């Protein structure tokens, strides 16, 4: 069985991922490759559009990331709103809001 980290490494080498820099409240800054999404969502019954930012990453890469932490992706700063395990727990998905 292939480790999730190996899949993310291959995706990063193929240019499919973006680098995220995690800036925890305590401790050193950590950089890793993540799947970053910024899909537009309709809000206010179709009157407006909002972007729902999220990143997906191996759980072993950003251990300890939590709500309120800062993350920089593509030179843009985001605040972590929520972190959830995906599937068997080898991956996490964090929802983000722009700072």
N, C-alpha and C positions, 0 to 999 in steps of 0.2 A: 504494500500500500504506500502511496506517495504522500509525504508530509505536506501540509498546507503551505508551509514556508517555501518549499521547493516550487510549488505552483506560482506563488507570488514572485519569487525570484525570476522565474521564466517570463512571467507577464511584465515585470519591470524591464528586463533586457529587451523585450519586444516593443517597449514604449507604450504599453497599455495602462500603466499606473503613474501616479504623481507622487512626488516626495512630500511627506508631511513632517513638520517639525513640531513636536509636542513640548510645550513649555509648562511643566508641572509647577504647582505652588511651592513645593519643596523638592529639592533634588536636581540632578543634571538634566539638560535639554537632550531629547532623544529624537533622532531622525529615522524614518522608515518609509517604505513604499506602501501606498494605500490606493484603493479604488475610490475615486472621488466622484460624487454625483451632485448635480445641481439642476434637477428637473424643475420645470415651471409647473405650478399648480393653479388651478382656477380658484379664486376666493370670492366671497361676497356674492354668491349665486351667479358667478360668471362676469361680474362687473370689473374685477381686477385680476391680476396675476401675482403670484408670490413664488419665490424660489425656495425649495425644500432641500437644504444642503445636508449631505450625509457622506460618511466615509466608512469603508469596510476594510478590515485588516486582520492578519493573524493575531489571535489572542496572546500569543507569546511575545509579540513585538512591542506592545504598549501596555505592559502589565501595570496596573495601578491607575490608568487613566480614568478620570471620573468627571461627573457633572461640575461645571464651573472652570475646568482647566482650559487653557488657551492652546490653539493649534494654528499653525501657519501652513497654508497650502497655496502654492503658486504666488507667493508674495502677499497673500490676503490673510488677515487674521480672523479667526473664528473662535467662538466660545462653545464648548461641549455642552449640549443640552441633556443628552441621555446616552448611556452605553448599554447595549444588550448583546447577549450571546446569540449566535446564529447557528442553526443546525445542531451538531454534536458538541458545540462549545469551542471548537478549534478556531473559529472566527468570531469577531465582534463587529457590530455596526453601531456607529455613533452618529446621532443627529447633531447638527451644528447650526449656529446662528452667527451672522456676520457681526464683527465688533465695530 
